[in-house]
Amino acid sequence: MIKLFNTKAAVKVNRCQIRYNNDHMGKRLKIILPVLVVLLVISVIIGWQIIKSSPQYSIYQVYQAVGKHDYDKFKKYVDVEGVSNNVIDKALASATEETKNNASNDPFYQLGQTFAMGLITAMKPRLKEEIVSGIQKAVEQGNFKTEYQPKNVTNFFSLIDVKKNGKVADVLIKAQGKDDLKLKMREMSGYWQIFDMDLPVPKTDTANGGSQDAKTLKANFGERTGITQGWFLTVEAPEEYKPTGYSTPKEGNKYVAVKVTYENTTDKPNSYSTYNFKLKDNKDFSYSDTYGGKEPRIDSGDLEAKGKVTGYMTFEIPKGNEPVSVVYSGSKSIVFTSPNSSTSP
């Protein structure tokens, strides 16, 4: 009888223990589960923020803007005026370089080319306006080509190759049956913005008959640097220029002047270009030279045999920014910097 009582008591105790364990486990789960959910949500948010702040996501937003004909959103992720300006500069630089490398000695041909370059230079503001207007029309009316748009979001990131260098990224978009598209993007506040793109222009031979050097070189400010056979370029350190005449920078901006010297040590006259220079500041922004500025100004033109030409290029940048390098992208790609600069080509 006592044994049976003890057995029943033990069963009752075990049931109570099991009930206690279940209740205790339930209470622990009630405490742990919310914590796990919060941690999971935080992880998802952090991961999403990383994706949203990536160049790939910004390019995806460009596609979304085009698809919805949202030009305001498109302008957020694409510096339309900057891209247009760079496209014109590269086209002019390419045309000038091709003229320079042309072996024709026909004076009428050379005169025609010089006249054409001068005409295009004068029309540059109008050309820029036309390009900007064309881009806006293409976005709002949906006339953009779709070779570079991925078929679905799943393979979107696999079509874009990104190489970051600080706050600037080189982006390669793999096209579907077309040439790859190369872009340059800069980091903004929480997103990336396209500010430059490569033109699908075939490379020409340099004056010495060799192929164009694709490697970017580095030179110091004030260093006489060879750019092709018998031609040398010297770029002095940028200095702030405070104008006293009619030409003044916009409010909040300043002028920076760069002294440039071209030398032709060959026995033949040839042309040179000022369209292939960019000033880069300490915030990774690039600038084309502005009209006016410090005199004497250097402009594209012809240089006689054994000749030398020196003048200033003037750039307009924000007052809070400082110039760090001048990038030349002619027959060679050269980055001119201070000797102690850490800027890499």
Order of alpha helices (4+ residues) and beta strands (2+ residues): alpha-alpha-alpha-alpha-alpha-alpha-beta-beta-beta-beta-beta-beta-beta-beta-beta-beta-beta-beta-beta-beta-beta-beta
